């Protein structure tokens, strides 16, 4: 639990909300927004432990690829949210 920061816990909560909203409301766009934002937070901030050469457990830094993928998921969530607002305004 020590490697779970506040943003990772919020990401897990958002992903759970997205999954539940997909099953309960059957609205895939809204579920994709929640899931994309939650998974982006999880991927970009989760720190994993590994063994170093001396056998000690150390916290590995977040690789740049994971950081870029997480930020891309967050940007995609914002774009999907803007698309959802556009659809809501044009159908009203």
C-alpha positions as CSV (number, residue, x, y, z in Angstrom):
1,X,0.0,0.0,0.0
2,X,3.0,2.3,0.4
3,X,3.4,2.7,-3.4
4,X,-0.2,3.8,-3.9
5,X,-0.3,7.6,-4.0
6,X,-3.4,9.7,-3.8
7,X,-3.6,10.0,-7.6
8,X,-3.4,6.2,-8.0
9,X,-6.2,5.7,-5.5
10,X,-8.3,8.4,-7.4
11,X,-7.5,6.6,-10.6
12,X,-8.7,3.3,-9.2
13,X,-11.9,5.0,-8.1
14,X,-12.5,6.6,-11.5
15,X,-11.9,3.3,-13.2
16,X,-14.4,1.6,-10.9
17,X,-16.9,4.3,-11.6
18,X,-16.4,3.9,-15.4
19,X,-16.8,0.1,-15.2
20,X,-19.9,0.4,-13.1
21,X,-21.4,3.1,-15.3
22,X,-20.9,0.9,-18.4
23,X,-22.8,-2.0,-16.8
24,X,-25.5,0.2,-15.2
25,X,-26.2,2.9,-17.8
26,X,-25.0,1.2,-21.0
27,X,-23.5,4.6,-22.1
28,X,-20.1,3.6,-23.6
29,X,-18.9,7.2,-24.2
30,X,-19.3,8.2,-20.6
31,X,-17.7,5.0,-19.4
32,X,-14.8,5.6,-21.8
33,X,-14.3,9.0,-20.3
34,X,-14.2,7.7,-16.7
35,X,-12.0,4.7,-17.7
36,X,-9.6,6.7,-19.8
37,X,-9.0,9.3,-17.1
38,X,-8.7,6.7,-14.3
39,X,-6.4,4.5,-16.2
40,X,-4.3,7.5,-17.2
41,X,-3.8,8.4,-13.6
42,X,-2.9,4.8,-12.6
43,X,-0.5,4.3,-15.5
44,X,1.3,7.6,-15.1
45,X,1.7,7.5,-11.3
46,X,2.0,3.9,-10.1
47,X,5.5,3.2,-8.8
48,X,6.7,-0.4,-8.7
49,X,9.4,-1.9,-6.5
50,X,12.3,-4.0,-7.7
51,X,15.5,-5.5,-6.4
52,X,18.8,-3.7,-6.9
53,X,22.2,-5.4,-7.3
54,X,22.7,-5.7,-3.5
55,X,19.3,-7.3,-3.0
56,X,17.5,-4.3,-1.5
57,X,14.0,-3.4,-2.5
58,X,14.0,0.0,-4.2
59,X,11.2,2.0,-5.8
60,X,11.8,2.1,-9.6
61,X,11.2,5.4,-11.4
62,X,8.3,5.7,-13.7
63,X,9.5,5.0,-17.3
64,X,8.9,7.9,-19.8
65,X,6.8,5.6,-22.0
66,X,4.3,5.0,-19.2
67,X,4.3,8.7,-18.4
68,X,3.5,9.5,-22.0
69,X,0.8,6.8,-22.3
70,X,-0.8,8.0,-19.1
71,X,-0.8,11.6,-20.2
72,X,-2.2,10.5,-23.6
73,X,-5.1,8.7,-21.9
74,X,-5.8,11.8,-19.8
75,X,-5.8,14.0,-22.9
76,X,-8.1,11.5,-24.7
77,X,-10.5,11.7,-21.7
78,X,-10.7,15.4,-22.0
79,X,-11.3,15.2,-25.8
80,X,-14.0,12.6,-25.2
81,X,-15.6,14.8,-22.6
82,X,-15.6,17.7,-25.1
83,X,-17.2,15.4,-27.7
84,X,-19.8,14.4,-25.1
85,X,-20.6,18.0,-24.4
86,X,-20.9,18.7,-28.1
87,X,-23.3,15.8,-28.6
88,X,-25.4,16.9,-25.7
89,X,-25.6,20.5,-27.0
90,X,-26.5,19.5,-30.6
91,X,-29.2,17.0,-29.6
92,X,-30.9,19.4,-27.1
